[in-house]
Amino acid sequence: MNHELRILHKKFIDGEISRQEFSGYIQAEFAKLEDELMEGAITPDEHIERYNAIIEKEAEMHAEAFQPHEHI
């Protein structure tokens, strides 16, 4: 995963950017990654590795924060 995606993910987690802004960036990253693969700039293995890293960050966007609770 590139450095820019890490920065944006941190901003999303910290509430500095909205879910829509982060989602838009994720979609742009997928398109950029596909273009790099088609142009031969990256290998298929690199594509898979980077794609999986983006998917992990996208999944975190949809995760609900854990709220501890007591059982009565």
N, C-alpha and C positions, 0 to 999 in steps of 0.2 A: 504494500500500500504506500502511496506517495505521501510526502510530508504535508502537502496542502490538504489532503483528505483528513489526515489526523488533526490538523488545526481546526477544520470545519466541524469535525465530529466533536471536538472538545467544546467549541462554541455552542453547538447544539445541546450537549449535555449540560452546559452551564446556563442555558436559556438565553444566549446572546443572539441566536438566529432561530427562526421558526421551523416547524416540521416541514412546511412547504418549501422553504428555501433549501433545507438540507436534502429533501427528496429530489428537487430539481437538480441539485449538484450531483447526486448519485446517478441520476439518469444521464447526465452529461458525461460522467466518468465511464459509464457503460458504453456509450457511443464512441467516445475517444478510444477506449480499449479495443473495441471492435475494428475501428479504423486502423489502429496500429497493427493489429493482427493481419488484416487484409493487405496492408502495404508491406508486410514482411519486416516491420520494425521490431517486432517481438516474436518469440517462438511460441508454439502452441502451449508448451509447458509454462512459460511465463504468463501467458494469457490466463490459464487455469488458476495459477497461484494468485494473480492480481484480482481476477474475477471473484474468487472465494473470499478474499480479504474485503472486497467491497460488499459482498453479500452479508458478511458478518456484521459490518457496520450498519447496513440497512436494517438488519434484523433487530439490532439494539434500538433503533429508532421506534420500533413498534412495541418494545417490551415495556411493561408497566413497572413502575418502581415498586420494590418490595416493601410492604408495610407489615412490620411485626405485629402480632396480636396474641392475646392470651386466650387459652382455652378455659372455659368456665366449667 
